[in-house]
Amino acid sequence: MQPNYLPLLQHLKAHYQTGITKDYVFRKNQLELLKAAILANEQELYAALQADLKKSKEEAWVTEMGMLIAEINHALRHLKQWMKPKKAGTNLANLPSVSKVYAEPWGVVLIISPWNYPVQLLLSPLVGAIAAGNVAVVKPSEFAAATANVLQKIIDATFPQNYICCVQGDGAQVVPALLQAFTFDYIFYTGSTAVGKIIYKMAAENLVPVTLELGGKSPCVVDKDASIAVAAKRIAVTKFSNCGQMCVAPDYILVHASIYDAFVQEMKKVILQFFGDDAANNADYGKMMNEKQWNRVVGYLQQGTVLAGGAFQKENLFIAPTLLAVSDLNAAVMKEEIFGPVLPILSFSSPAEVESIVSANPNPLAFYIFTQSQKNGEYWIQKIPSGGACINNASWHLTNPDLPFGGRGNSGLGAYHGQYSFDTFSHQKAVMQTPVWFDPAIKYPPFKGKLKLFKWLIR
């Protein structure tokens, strides 16, 4: 039986309505408290991430805590500027009024995170929510249970429950219960497209605005003029990080036929260099989250020819970094988001082939093109619609807080990171201030005979 969330949510709303969360000093202090709490619990978070996902301390810092600390530092540096009303132009019909845009917090927001980056994907949106002046309910993933428990401890010890509240449990039960008990002012969800659609539908019942950070099949094109050595390293480090359980990992590679064999050989060399000949016992290589995910990804190995890797061990949820030659474009491995360490590699001879393959799974979260031609890179960026993209890189665009991160279509709705997080968790309120000393009669009835003047003013 689910607990009654209504009293808790009403306390959050009442606390928000006091106005305390809108104050600059308050927001700044809360961000500093969050930063201090993360650093104070760094070792516990390392241990939890090792237990849940076999993440090394180095990987955990780069992709989880370090990235989060950088996000907080960026917000602290820019918060005062973000909060200032932004001057806007004023058209002729409204002169001499002054126009501004105010960033107004939404109010009570709900943040729902997935299991693959359980620290960063829960707390990074929270940075934006705090910076924008909201109160929040955060729901960590129950599948990363060890990390969720540490996050619960951190939040409970750092913030009053009527300001930031952590709710745990089965997401399929907890989230609907929360949304049925209370009308949130904003919902931020990171996870699968299937669940995102369900949350979007529930939010629509009460016209609640949402951000959906979803996934999809992010393609990677390695063109004939690419630096093969650089492309192989940059693709492999992203694809096999967190055992491939990354929403922006290259989901499949399209390699120009003229360099296909050379590229495959270079990828084999890089995988051996990164993880050795026994990846199962390599401290820098993770594991699948659970048996369900392991079973799903192992199933893909039968849908092509293994070029490298292919080993797996159920007892420790291990799947080796695997390269897979795929010829059947209708196979599940080419239809579903892989979210694991299996990387299909296909060849192409013309741009039309690439466009045809990518169009089967349109609007990916990310698109990657490796080429040494600026013109060619620009061609592909313009040609393939995607949430974000890199030229001669993979996934690192999301580490730049000055860039928006988000999808389009099936890969998501809305964006965050840096000021984009602040903007996401703020309503952009238009405000016009008009002086009383200038009050021309033309604005008031009777209007007969004023049409010519109206046409001059409003055009």
C-alpha positions in Angstrom: 0.0 0.0 0.0 1.4 3.4 -1.0 1.8 6.1 1.6 -0.4 9.2 1.5 1.9 11.8 -0.2 -0.6 14.7 0.0 0.4 16.1 3.4 4.1 16.1 2.4 3.4 17.8 -0.9 1.1 20.4 0.8 4.0 21.2 3.2 6.3 21.7 0.2 3.8 24.0 -1.4 3.3 26.0 1.8 7.0 26.4 2.2 7.4 27.7 -1.4 4.6 30.2 -0.9 6.5 31.8 1.9 8.8 33.2 -0.8 12.0 32.3 1.0 13.3 30.1 -1.9 13.3 33.1 -4.3 16.0 35.0 -2.4 19.4 35.1 -4.1 21.4 34.4 -0.9 19.1 31.5 0.0 19.5 29.9 -3.4 23.3 30.4 -3.3 23.5 28.9 0.2 21.5 25.8 -0.8 23.8 25.2 -3.8 26.8 25.4 -1.5 25.2 23.0 1.0 24.6 20.5 -1.8 28.2 20.8 -3.0 29.5 20.3 0.5 27.3 17.3 1.1 28.4 15.6 -2.1 32.1 16.1 -1.2 31.5 15.0 2.4 29.9 11.7 1.2 32.3 11.1 -1.7 33.6 7.8 -0.4 30.1 6.5 0.3 29.0 7.4 -3.2 32.1 5.7 -4.7 31.2 2.5 -2.8 27.5 2.7 -3.8 28.3 3.2 -7.5 30.8 0.3 -7.4 28.0 -1.9 -5.9 25.4 -0.9 -8.3 27.3 -0.5 -11.6 31.0 -1.5 -10.9 32.1 2.0 -11.6 35.7 2.8 -10.7 36.4 5.9 -8.6 37.9 7.6 -11.6 34.8 6.9 -13.8 32.5 7.8 -11.0 34.2 11.2 -10.5 34.3 12.1 -14.2 30.7 11.1 -15.1 28.9 11.5 -11.7 30.3 13.6 -8.8 32.8 15.7 -10.7 30.4 16.6 -13.4 27.8 17.5 -10.7 30.3 19.7 -8.8 31.2 21.4 -12.1 27.5 22.1 -12.7 27.1 23.6 -9.2 30.2 25.7 -9.5 28.9 27.0 -12.9 25.6 27.9 -11.3 27.2 29.7 -8.4 29.3 31.8 -10.7 26.4 32.9 -12.9 23.3 32.8 -10.6 23.1 36.5 -9.8 23.2 37.3 -13.5 20.7 34.6 -14.4 18.2 36.0 -11.8 18.3 39.6 -13.2 15.3 40.6 -15.3 16.4 40.7 -18.9 15.7 43.9 -20.8 13.6 43.4 -24.0 12.8 45.8 -26.8 9.6 47.8 -26.9 7.6 48.3 -30.1 6.4 51.7 -31.4 2.8 51.1 -30.3 3.9 50.7 -26.6 6.5 53.5 -26.3 7.6 54.9 -23.9 7.0 51.7 -21.9 9.9 49.5 -20.6 9.8 45.8 -21.3 11.6 43.0 -19.3 11.5 39.3 -19.0 11.5 37.9 -15.4 12.6 34.3 -14.6 9.9 33.2 -12.2 10.2 29.8 -10.4 7.6 27.2 -11.3 7.0 26.3 -7.7 6.8 22.6 -6.6 8.8 20.5 -9.1 9.2 16.7 -9.5 12.5 15.2 -10.7 12.6 11.5 -11.7 16.0 10.0 -12.5 17.2 6.7 -14.0 19.7 4.1 -12.8 22.6 4.4 -15.2 24.0 7.7 -13.8 22.1 7.7 -10.5 23.9 10.6 -8.9 24.4 13.0 -11.7 21.0 12.5 -13.4 19.1 13.1 -10.1 21.1 16.0 -8.7 22.1 17.9 -11.8 18.5 18.8 -12.6 18.1 19.6 -8.9 20.9 22.2 -9.2 18.7 24.0 -11.8 15.6 23.7 -9.7 17.3 25.2 -6.7 19.0 27.9 -8.7 15.7 28.9 -10.2 14.0 29.2 -6.7 11.8 26.1 -6.6 11.1 23.4 -4.0 11.4 19.9 -5.2 10.6 16.2 -4.8 13.3 13.9 -6.1 12.7 10.3 -7.1 15.9 8.2 -7.5 15.8 4.9 -9.4 15.1 1.9 -7.3 17.3 -0.2 -9.5 20.5 1.6 -8.3 19.4 0.9 -4.7 22.8 1.4 -3.0 23.2 4.8 -4.6 19.6 5.7 -3.9 20.1 5.1 -0.2 23.1 7.3 0.0 21.3 10.0 -2.0 18.4 9.7 0.5 20.8 10.2 3.4 22.5 13.2 1.8 19.2 15.0 1.0 17.6 14.2 4.4 20.7 15.5 6.2 21.1 18.6 4.0 17.7 20.0 3.4 14.4 20.4 5.3 11.8 17.9 4.0 9.4 20.8 3.2 12.1 22.1 0.8 13.8 19.2 -0.9 12.2 15.8 -0.3 13.5 12.4 -1.5 10.9 9.7 -2.2 12.0 6.1 -2.9 10.1 3.1 -4.1 8.9 1.3 -7.3 8.7 4.1 -9.8 5.7 2.4 -11.6 3.8 2.8 -8.3 5.3 5.9 -6.7 5.2 8.3 -9.6 1.5 7.7 -10.5 0.7 8.0 -6.8 2.5 11.3 -6.6 0.8 12.7 -9.7 -2.6 11.6 -8.5 -2.2 13.1 -5.1 -1.0 16.5 -6.2 -0.6 18.8 -9.2 3.0 19.6 -9.6 4.1 22.8 -11.3 6.8 21.1 -13.4 8.0 17.6 -14.0 11.5 16.7 -15.1 12.0 13.0 -16.2 15.1 11.2 -17.4 14.7 7.6 -18.7 13.1 5.5 -21.4 10.9 6.8 -24.2 8.2 4.3 -23.3 7.9 5.6 -19.7 8.4 9.2 -20.8 5.2 8.9 -22.9 3.3 7.6 -19.9 4.5 10.5 -17.7 3.8 13.0 -20.5 0.2 11.7 -20.7 -0.3 11.9 -16.9 1.1 15.4 -16.8 -1.2 16.5 -19.7 -4.2 15.7 -17.5 -3.4 18.8 -15.5 -1.5 20.7 -18.1 1.7 20.3 -16.2 4.8 21.3 -18.3 7.5 18.7 -18.6 11.0 18.1 -19.7 11.7 14.6 -21.0 15.3 13.5 -21.3 14.9 10.2 -23.2 17.2 8.1 -25.4 17.2 6.5 -28.9 19.6 5.1 -31.4 22.4 7.6 -31.7 24.3 7.1 -35.0 27.9 7.6 -35.6 29.3 8.2 -39.1 33.0 7.6 -39.8 33.6 9.1 -43.2 36.4 8.2 -45.6 38.6 11.2 -44.6 38.3 10.6 -40.8 41.3 10.1 -38.6 40.8 6.4 -38.0 43.1 6.3 -34.9 41.4 9.3 -33.2 37.8 8.1 -34.2 38.4 4.6 -32.7 39.6 6.0 -29.4 36.9 8.6 -29.0 34.1 6.2 -30.0 35.3 3.4 -27.8 35.8 5.5 -24.7 32.2 6.7 -24.9 30.6 3.5 -26.1 32.1 1.2 -23.4 32.0 3.7 -20.5 29.5 2.4 -17.9 29.4 -0.8 -19.9 27.6 1.0 -22.7 24.7 2.0 -20.4 24.7 5.7 -21.6 21.9 7.5 -23.4 24.3 9.3 -25.7 26.6 6.4 -26.4 27.1 5.7 -30.2 24.4 3.0 -30.8 25.8 1.9 -34.2 28.5 3.0 -36.5 28.3 3.7 -40.2 31.8 3.4 -41.7 32.7 4.4 -45.2 33.4 1.1 -47.2 36.9 2.3 -48.2 38.1 2.3 -44.6 35.8 -0.3 -43.0 38.5 -3.0 -42.5 41.1 -0.6 -41.2 38.6 0.9 -38.8 37.5 -2.4 -37.4 41.2 -3.4 -36.8 41.8 -0.1 -35.1 38.8 -0.6 -32.9 40.0 -4.1 -31.9 43.4 -2.6 -31.0 41.8 0.2 -28.9 39.5 -2.1 -27.0 42.5 -4.3 -26.1 44.5 -1.2 -25.1 41.7 0.2 -22.9 40.5 -3.0 -21.2 43.1 -5.7 -21.8 42.3 -9.3 -22.7 40.3 -9.9 -19.6 37.8 -7.1 -19.4 35.7 -9.0 -16.8 38.4 -8.3 -14.2 39.4 -4.9 -15.4 38.7 -2.2 -12.8 37.9 0.3 -15.5 35.1 -1.8 -17.0 31.7 -2.0 -15.6 28.8 -4.5 -15.5 25.2 -4.6 -16.6 22.8 -3.2 -14.1 20.7 -6.4 -13.6 19.9 -9.8 -15.0 17.0 -8.4 -17.1 19.3 -5.9 -18.8 22.0 -8.6 -19.2 19.6 -11.0 -20.9 18.3 -8.4 -23.2 21.8 -7.3 -24.4 23.2 -10.8 -24.7 20.3 -11.6 -27.0 21.7 -9.1 -29.5 24.9 -11.1 -30.0 23.0 -13.6 -32.1 21.9 -10.9 -34.6 25.2 -10.4 -36.4 28.7 -11.6 -36.8 31.0 -11.0 -33.8 34.1 -9.2 -34.9 35.6 -8.7 -31.4 34.5 -9.6 -27.9 31.3 -11.5 -27.6 32.1 -13.2 -24.3 29.6 -13.0 -21.4 29.2 -14.3 -17.8 25.8 -14.3 -16.2 27.1 -14.7 -12.6 28.8 -11.3 -12.6 26.6 -9.6 -15.2 29.5 -9.3 -17.6 29.4 -8.7 -21.3 32.7 -8.0 -23.1 33.1 -4.9 -25.3 31.8 -6.3 -28.5 31.9 -5.3 -32.2 29.1 -6.7 -34.3 28.8 -6.8 -38.1 25.1 -6.5 -38.9 23.5 -7.0 -42.3 19.8 -7.3 -41.4 18.6 -3.7 -40.8 15.3 -5.1 -39.4 17.0 -7.0 -36.6 16.2 -5.9 -33.1 19.8 -4.7 -32.6 19.1 -2.1 -35.3 15.6 -1.2 -34.1 16.0 -0.9 -30.3 18.3 1.2 -28.2 21.1 -1.2 -27.2 22.1 0.4 -23.9 24.9 -2.1 -23.5 28.5 -2.8 -24.7 27.5 -4.2 -28.1 28.4 -2.0 -31.1 27.1 -2.7 -34.6 29.4 -1.6 -37.4 28.0 -1.2 -40.9 29.6 0.0 -44.1 28.2 2.6 -46.4 29.2 3.9 -49.8 27.0 7.0 -50.3 25.4 9.7 -48.1 22.0 8.4 -49.3 22.7 5.0 -47.6 23.4 6.8 -44.3 20.3 8.9 -44.5 18.2 5.8 -45.3 19.5 3.9 -42.3 19.3 6.8 -39.9 15.8 7.7 -41.0 14.5 4.4 -39.7 15.1 5.7 -36.2 14.7 9.5 -36.6 15.5 12.3 -34.1 18.3 10.5 -32.2 19.4 12.1 -28.9 22.9 12.5 -30.4 24.6 12.3 -33.8 28.4 11.9 -34.3 30.4 12.5 -37.5 34.1 11.9 -37.9 35.7 13.7 -40.7 38.6 16.0 -41.3 36.7 18.2 -43.7 34.9 21.2 -42.2 32.6 21.3 -45.2 31.7 17.6 -44.8 31.1 18.0 -41.1 28.8 20.9 -41.6 26.9 19.0 -44.3 26.2 16.1 -41.9 25.2 18.4 -39.0 22.7 20.1 -41.3 21.5 16.8 -42.8 20.7 14.7 -39.7 18.2 16.1 -37.2 19.2 15.2 -33.6 19.1 16.4 -30.1 22.8 17.3 -30.1 25.9 16.4 -32.1 29.6 16.3 -32.1 32.1 16.6 -35.0 35.2 14.4 -34.3 33.9 13.5 -30.8 31.3 11.5 -29.0 29.2 12.5 -26.0 31.4 15.2 -24.7 29.0 18.0 -25.8 27.0 17.2 -22.7 29.9 18.1 -20.4 29.9 21.7 -21.6 27.5 23.7 -19.4 27.3 26.5 -22.1 25.5 24.1 -24.4 21.9 22.9 -24.1 21.5 19.1 -23.6 18.3 17.5 -24.7 16.5 15.5 -27.4 13.8 16.0 -30.0 10.9 13.8 -31.0 11.3 10.3 -29.5 14.6 11.3 -27.8 13.1 14.0 -25.6 11.5 17.4 -25.0 13.3 20.4 -23.6 16.9 20.9 -22.5 19.1 21.6 -19.5 22.7 22.1 -18.2 24.1 25.5 -17.1 21.7 28.4 -17.8 19.5 26.0 -19.7 18.7 24.2 -16.5 17.9 27.6 -14.8 15.6 28.5 -17.8 13.9 25.1 -17.8 13.0 25.4 -14.1 11.8 29.0 -14.6 8.7 30.5 -16.2 9.7 33.3 -18.5 7.3 36.1 -17.4 6.8 39.1 -19.7 6.5 42.4 -17.8 5.8 45.8 -19.3 5.9 49.0 -17.3 4.1 52.0 -18.7 4.5 55.5 -17.4 1.4 57.6 -16.5 2.8 60.9 -17.7 2.1 60.0 -21.4 -1.5 58.9 -22.1 -2.5 59.8 -25.6 -6.2 59.8 -26.5 -5.6 57.6 -29.6 -5.6 54.6 -27.3 -9.2 55.0 -26.2 -12.6 55.0 -27.8 -14.1 56.4 -29.9 -11.9 54.9 -32.6 -13.7 56.1 -35.6 -11.3 57.9 -38.0 -8.1 56.5 -36.4 -7.6 53.6 -38.7 -4.9 55.3 -40.8 -2.9 56.1 -37.6 -3.4 52.6 -36.2 -2.0 51.2 -39.5 1.0 53.4 -39.1 1.6 52.4 -35.5 1.0 48.7 -35.9 2.7 47.3 -38.9 
